[in-house]
Amino acid sequence: MADTTFSKTYEDDSLTAPSRRDDGIADAANLAPASAALLARITAQSTRVHAITNAAAQVFTANLLLAAGAIPSLTHARDEVEPFTKRADALLVNLGTLDEERKIAIPRAMAAAREAGRPIVLDPVFVDRSPPRLAFARELLAAQPAILRCNATEFEALTDGQADPDTLRDEAARRGCVIALTGATDFVTDGERFFEIRNGHPLMARITAMGCAGTALIAAFASREADTLVAAASALLALGIAGEIAGSRAAGPGSFQPAFLDALYALGGATVGQSARTA
């Protein structure tokens, strides 16, 4: 049964964006209400995400967005990608399948997103495995997407640096984007503020496309929250909590994926508030 506690709270608009301290640093404790508020906003506003993603991730990405209340589109056809992107609220660029069609479509989609004022989230999948993919990802990163979501190995390949908090802060400040580094603990920074998300479950690493589809949720959150640091951290929090709920119900990877979609679909403010582990 869905947690309905938050829906009543959201109607009176008492949960919106996180409050700020006087020094401008958002309190991590406020990520839970922000995450719940953004999930409700995504559904209420029929949020559209255009996802140029890899072949293995397309179905799960679409299903995850639908479970969260968003509307996915997935075309990477060169003649269609610009109008689809302009009609979306956010753009996900995932490099997991980097064929010629996607290599042509991605710059066109990013240009269309910038023209339309839409946030761009970059997911540089496996750039550590392929020099041509790494070079292409660096070109895209130079165009300043709003958010870079990657793991430690991908971050180190992109930056030639270590995936530690100081380097993450420095790179985010230098590049003018939020960096969301995912792993056993997720780290999110805009160069000044720094959040840790400690929710999640080991089975999240045992199904294909979890990270790729999760990045689409970050894009959905970024379309409804101008503070991209809060958007990225709040999305990762929702993903981690849904993963924990699914992990408690699943017998293994085969039953985990549908359990995860069910958990995300039912996620409400009370559950997020009770389960969040952030710093």
Residue pairs with C-beta under 8 A, 6 or more apart in sequence:
1 266
2 265
2 266
2 268
3 266
3 267
3 268
3 269
3 270
3 271
4 268
5 268
5 269
5 270
6 15
6 36
6 37
6 39
6 40
6 268
6 269
6 270
6 272
7 40
7 268
7 269
9 15
9 269
10 36
10 37
10 40
10 269
15 33
15 34
15 36
15 37
15 269
16 34
16 37
17 34
17 37
17 225
17 227
17 230
18 26
18 27
18 30
18 31
18 33
18 34
18 227
18 230
19 26
19 27
19 30
20 26
20 27
21 27
24 192
25 192
25 193
26 193
26 195
26 227
26 229
26 230
28 195
28 196
28 233
28 278
28 279
29 278
31 195
31 197
31 230
31 233
31 234
31 237
31 276
31 278
32 237
32 269
32 272
32 273
32 276
32 278
33 269
33 272
33 273
34 225
34 230
34 234
35 234
35 235
35 237
35 238
35 272
35 276
36 267
36 268
36 269
36 272
36 273
37 269
38 221
38 224
38 225
38 231
38 234
38 235
39 68
39 69
39 238
39 267
41 47
41 224
42 68
42 69
42 70
42 220
42 221
42 223
42 224
43 68
43 69
43 70
44 69
45 224
46 71
47 69
47 70
47 71
47 89
47 90
47 220
47 223
47 224
48 70
48 71
48 72
48 73
48 87
48 88
48 89
48 90
49 65
49 70
49 71
49 72
49 73
49 88
49 89
49 90
49 91
49 92
49 216
49 219
49 220
49 223
50 72
50 73
50 74
50 75
50 81
50 84
50 85
50 87
50 88
50 90
50 91
50 92
50 109
51 58
51 61
51 62
51 65
51 72
51 73
51 74
51 91
51 92
51 94
51 216
51 219
52 74
52 76
52 81
52 91
52 92
52 93
52 94
52 102
52 105
52 106
52 109
53 61
53 74
53 92
53 94
53 96
53 97
53 123
53 212
53 216
54 94
54 95
54 96
54 97
54 125
54 209
54 212
55 96
55 97
56 96
56 97
56 208
56 209
56 212
57 94
57 96
57 208
57 209
57 212
57 213
58 74
60 207
60 208
60 209
60 210
60 212
60 213
60 257
61 72
61 74
61 92
61 209
61 212
61 213
61 216
62 72
62 74
63 213
63 261
64 213
64 214
64 216
64 217
64 261
64 264
65 71
65 72
65 213
65 216
65 217
65 220
66 72
67 261
67 262
67 264
67 265
68 217
68 220
68 238
68 264
68 265
70 217
70 220
72 216
73 84
73 88
75 81
75 84
76 101
76 102
76 105
76 106
77 101
77 105
78 101
78 104
78 105
78 108
81 105
81 108
81 109
81 112
82 108
82 109
82 111
82 112
83 112
84 109
85 91
85 109
85 112
85 113
85 116
85 118
86 112
86 113
86 115
86 116
86 118
88 113
88 118
89 118
89 220
89 223
89 224
90 113
90 118
90 119
90 120
90 121
90 219
90 220
90 222
90 223
91 109
91 110
91 112
91 113
91 118
91 119
91 120
91 121
91 219
92 121
92 123
92 215
92 216
92 218
92 219
93 106
93 109
93 110
93 120
93 121
93 122
93 123
93 140
93 145
94 123
94 125
94 212
94 215
95 102
95 123
95 124
95 125
95 126
95 127
95 133
95 136
95 137
96 123
96 125
96 126
96 212
98 130
98 132
98 133
98 136
103 136
106 140
107 140
110 120
110 140
110 143
110 145
113 119
113 120
114 120
114 143
118 223
119 145
119 146
119 147
119 219
119 222
119 223
119 228
119 231
120 145
120 146
120 147
121 145
121 146
121 147
121 148
121 149
121 215
121 216
121 218
121 219
121 222
122 137
122 140
122 141
122 145
122 147
122 148
122 149
123 149
123 150
123 211
123 212
123 215
124 133
124 134
124 137
124 140
124 141
124 148
124 150
124 154
124 158
125 154
125 211
125 212
126 133
126 154
127 133
127 134
127 137
127 154
127 157
127 158
128 134
128 153
128 154
128 156
128 157
134 157
134 158
137 158
138 158
141 148
141 158
141 175
141 177
144 175
144 176
144 177
145 177
146 177
146 178
146 222
146 228
147 177
147 178
147 179
147 180
147 218
147 219
147 222
147 228
147 231
147 232
148 158
148 175
148 177
148 178
148 179
148 180
149 180
149 182
149 211
149 214
149 215
149 218
149 232
150 158
150 179
150 180
150 181
150 182
151 181
151 182
151 183
151 211
152 163
152 181
152 183
153 163
155 161
155 163
155 168
155 171
155 179
155 181
156 162
156 163
159 167
159 171
161 167
161 170
161 171
163 181
165 187
165 189
165 194
168 179
168 181
168 187
168 189
168 194
169 189
169 191
169 192
169 194
170 191
171 179
172 178
172 179
172 189
172 190
172 191
173 190
173 191
173 192
174 191
177 190
177 228
178 188
178 189
178 190
178 228
178 229
178 231
178 232
179 187
179 188
179 189
180 186
180 187
180 188
180 218
180 232
180 233
180 236
181 187
181 188
182 211
182 214
182 236
184 200
185 196
185 197
185 198
186 196
186 197
186 198
186 200
186 233
186 236
186 240
187 194
187 195
187 196
187 197
188 194
188 195
188 196
188 197
188 229
188 232
188 233
188 236
189 195
189 229
190 228
190 229
193 229
195 229
195 233
195 278
195 279
196 278
196 279
197 233
197 236
197 237
197 240
197 277
197 278
198 240
198 277
198 278
198 279
199 237
199 239
199 240
199 241
199 243
199 244
199 275
199 276
199 277
200 239
200 240
200 243
200 244
201 240
201 243
201 244
201 246
201 247
202 247
203 243
203 246
203 247
203 250
203 252
203 253
203 256
204 210
204 239
204 243
204 247
204 256
204 260
206 252
206 253
206 256
207 253
207 256
207 257
210 243
210 260
214 235
214 236
214 239
217 235
217 238
217 239
218 231
218 232
218 235
218 236
220 235
221 231
221 232
221 234
221 235
222 228
222 231
222 232
222 235
224 231
225 231
225 234
233 278
237 272
237 276
237 278
238 264
238 267
238 272
239 264
241 263
241 267
241 271
241 272
241 275
241 276
242 260
242 263
242 264
242 267
243 260
243 263
244 275
245 259
245 263
245 267
245 271
245 275
246 256
246 259
246 260
246 262
246 263
247 256
247 259
249 255
249 259
249 263
250 256
250 259
